[in-house]
Amino acid sequence: MGQETTTTTSRSDGNRLLTVAEVAGRIGVTPYTVRKWIKGGQLSAVDLNAGGKLCVYRVPEDQIEEISRRIQIIDDSTEDNKDGG
């Protein structure tokens, strides 16, 4: 895959748009996982290259808190299962 820059942009509502690499780094997953979530509809993103061959995704910063919360719920559930609960 191509290398992504870490250029962050802002929307008119003041919400920053983060690159796939920035999102991955913040929540501790790979860029591949972030792209998979975007394509699967689990994470909202903007494609800056709409209609082009390559997708250039930017994720609104407010989505980071939401996806982090979901990851925490999954982690907690997994821990409960390890403890037999």
C-alpha positions as CSV (number, residue, x, y, z in Angstrom):
1,M,0.0,0.0,0.0
2,G,1.1,3.6,-0.5
3,Q,2.5,5.7,2.2
4,E,0.1,8.1,3.8
5,T,1.1,11.6,4.9
6,T,0.0,12.9,8.2
7,T,-1.5,16.1,6.9
8,T,-4.5,17.0,9.0
9,T,-7.2,19.2,7.7
10,S,-10.2,20.9,9.3
11,R,-13.9,21.0,8.4
12,S,-16.1,24.1,8.5
13,D,-17.5,22.9,11.8
14,G,-14.1,22.9,13.4
15,N,-13.8,19.1,13.6
16,R,-10.4,18.1,12.4
17,L,-10.0,15.5,9.7
18,L,-7.4,12.9,10.4
19,T,-5.5,10.5,8.0
20,V,-6.0,6.8,8.3
21,A,-2.4,6.5,9.7
22,E,-3.2,9.1,12.4
23,V,-6.4,7.3,13.4
24,A,-4.6,4.0,13.6
25,G,-1.9,5.4,15.7
26,R,-4.3,7.0,18.2
27,I,-6.3,3.9,18.8
28,G,-3.6,1.3,18.5
29,V,-4.6,-0.6,15.3
30,T,-3.1,-0.9,11.9
31,P,-4.1,1.4,9.0
32,Y,-5.4,-1.7,7.2
33,T,-7.9,-2.2,10.1
34,V,-9.0,1.4,9.9
35,R,-9.6,1.1,6.1
36,K,-11.5,-2.1,6.7
37,W,-13.8,-0.4,9.2
38,I,-14.4,2.5,6.8
39,K,-15.3,0.2,3.9
40,G,-17.5,-1.9,6.2
41,G,-19.4,1.1,7.5
42,Q,-18.2,0.9,11.1
43,L,-16.3,4.1,10.9
44,S,-17.4,7.3,9.1
45,A,-14.9,9.0,6.7
46,V,-14.6,11.4,3.9
47,D,-13.0,10.3,0.6
48,L,-11.1,13.3,-0.7
49,N,-10.5,11.6,-4.0
50,A,-14.1,10.6,-4.7
51,G,-14.4,9.1,-8.1
52,G,-10.7,8.4,-8.4
53,K,-9.0,5.1,-8.5
54,L,-7.4,5.4,-5.0
55,C,-9.4,6.3,-1.9
56,V,-7.9,9.1,0.2
57,Y,-9.8,8.9,3.4
58,R,-10.0,11.4,6.2
59,V,-11.8,10.6,9.4
60,P,-13.5,13.3,11.5
61,E,-11.7,13.6,14.9
62,D,-15.0,13.1,16.8
63,Q,-15.2,9.6,15.3
64,I,-12.1,8.6,17.3
65,E,-13.9,8.8,20.6
66,E,-16.8,6.7,19.3
67,I,-14.6,3.9,17.8
68,S,-12.4,3.9,20.9
69,R,-15.5,3.4,23.1
70,R,-16.6,0.5,20.9
71,I,-13.1,-1.1,21.1
72,Q,-13.2,-0.7,24.9
73,I,-16.6,-2.5,25.1
74,I,-15.2,-5.3,23.0
75,D,-12.0,-5.5,25.1
76,D,-14.1,-5.6,28.3
77,S,-16.3,-8.3,26.9
78,T,-13.3,-10.4,26.0
79,E,-11.8,-10.0,29.5
80,D,-15.1,-11.1,31.0
81,N,-15.1,-14.2,28.8
82,K,-11.5,-15.0,30.0
83,D,-12.6,-14.8,33.6
84,G,-15.5,-17.2,32.9
85,G,-18.1,-14.5,33.1
